[in-house]
């Protein structure tokens, strides 16, 4: 069953605000991924994390691999309207190569 | 363009029919997957093939049968379609641990 808890489920924010979301797991992961899905499209990889404590940025996006290896967070700074979409975390357990579990997604809505 | 492409994008069919979804990737990846996304947007892995060999087979009804003629193609055949099969099906490919590249999805509606 679902082992990744992603929160919040949805966020309604104003343009220019920062956004934070996180994922926690009951298992230890060796890889965390963050994806964004636009309506009618497949998820697109935003950031990949491979080491505990790793902090990686991609433009206005910043993600971190938690020290415990059981969590990760994603921040979006100075949101713009095109940040609208569903953001998914995905984690790979050390004993499940190639098999990523996905969080339930965070729906982000940005209002002008 | 380098990509994962799947067809058709939309598929509407009656209960009991058999249908196929095709997937092709030109990224040179060794591993391909099928994921199912339900109405609540939850993504769940169904199958994974590595160089034409099945390596992941989640608890999926045996009405679903993947076929990989070569490492660039992974098709999904579904027999005796049921209402509960309605979902968006995503094909994906990956190379080692860099994460998936997803196709744009096939929205299957069973009526």
Interface residues (C-beta under 8 A of the other chain):
Chain A: X2 X31 X33 X35 X37 X40 X41 X42 X43 X44 X45 X48 X50 X86 X88 X90 X92 X97 X98 X99 X100 X102 X104 X105
Chain B: X4 X31 X40 X41 X42 X43 X44 X45 X48 X50 X55 X56 X90 X92 X94 X97 X98 X99 X100 X101 X102 X103 X104 X105
